[in-house]
Amino acid sequence: MISLLLLVVVMALVTYIPRLFPLLWLKNVALTPLLKRFLLFTPYAVLASLIFPGLLTATNTVSSALIGGAVAVCLALLRVNLVFVVLGGIAGVYILEVL
Amino acid sequence: MATPLQHAERLSNKMAFRSGIRAGIPVAVGYIPIAIAFGLLAKSFDMPNVITLAMSLLIFAGASQFIGIQLIMAGAMYWEIVLTTFILNLRHFLMSASLSQRLETTSNRFLAAVAFGVTDETFSVASVRDEATRGHFILGLNSIAFLAWNVGTWIGVFLAFGLPMELQASMGIALYAMFIGLLVPSLTRKPVLVVVGIAVAAQSVLHWGVSPFVPLSSGLSIILSTFIAAGTGALLYREEDTP
């Protein structure tokens, strides 16, 4: 329990530092273009790496996870609010699991 | 160009803060269900309540909290969880850098408070608002988002008992649906599509090609494929093509 709390504190620190550092000190420093591009691509690379292959084992069965993912993709393509993408994904899995 | 309006309409700090709170309402509305899902997911993994609530209170970053719970429960090494969290939230670095160029000069203590609330969503709202030059506006915006995130987490944690098993199991998709919702609208841009393709290919190689032979946690393979994909994108594309 204590070690888990410590983990949360360290996670909080490594989350806070990138948020804080530029606001305090980066005002007048120029990043190299390569580093800037790397950081710009990072969110997308992280998101893709998180989704695949983790999605496949997100629920009880691979098929329900794929259905849930497909529902989320469709809703995201329709540009609906993120909340409904999430709820739609859950609903897709839930319907398949109880059927 | 002359901007007489700026001189005519200088909001008081209190007004700017209130304006920020109003601007943050859509973010708050979006956060509550996702925070509830986070609380429910943590509960379904038997995560101690104190840990779940502390995560929302201290970390305040949706994706890394979800993945943190999952990595903890998958038995990942702590350093991998910390490194994944760091890499996952490194994007806030650029958002804060962008904000630092727009914000009026304020005290370091004030900036420290503003920095804590920088998320994808609060930053997105701030980016399209002229009032975002005011620290108090951003503080108001961040505050209501933070409040909603924590209220949602409490609801999720203390509501989880009565939920049927199937629904709790279905919550496992919430994180991935959120990631899909964040990623899919960006896939219309070719460089993003290429980077995403490289990441998926790298993950496939690591998952099916490497991890059966060399022990490789999901956390570490996320870090590796991120470096490969974002690094390739940075090398392949020029400034004007980047997202």
Interface residues (C-beta under 8 A of the other chain):
Chain A: M1 S3 L4 L5 L7 V8 V9 V10 M11 A12 V14 T15 Y16 P18 R19 L20 F21 P22 L23 L24 L26 K27 L31 P33 L34 L35 K36 R37 F38 L39 L40 F41 T42 P43 Y44 A45 V46 L47 A48 S49 L50 I51 F52 P53 G54 L55 A58 T59 N60 S64 A65 G68 G69 V71 A72 V73 L75 A76 L77 R79 N81 L82 V83 V85 V86 L87 G88 G89 I90 A91 G92 V93 Y94 E97 V98
Chain B: V29 G30 P33 I34 A37 P48 V50 I51 A54 M55 L58 I59 F60 A61 A63 S64 I67 G68 Q70 I72 Y78 I81 V82 T85 F86 I87 L88 N89 L90 R91 H92 F93 L94 M95 S96 A97 L99 S100 Q101 L103 N108 L111 A112 V114 A115 F116 V118 D120 E166 L167 A169 S170 M171 G172 I173 A174 L175 Y176 A177 M178 F179 I180 G181 L182 L183 V184 P185 S186 P191 V192 V195 V196 I198 A199 V200 A202 Q203 S204 H207 S218 S221 I222 S225 T226 F227 I228 A229 A230 G231 G233 A234 L235 Y237 E239 T242 P243
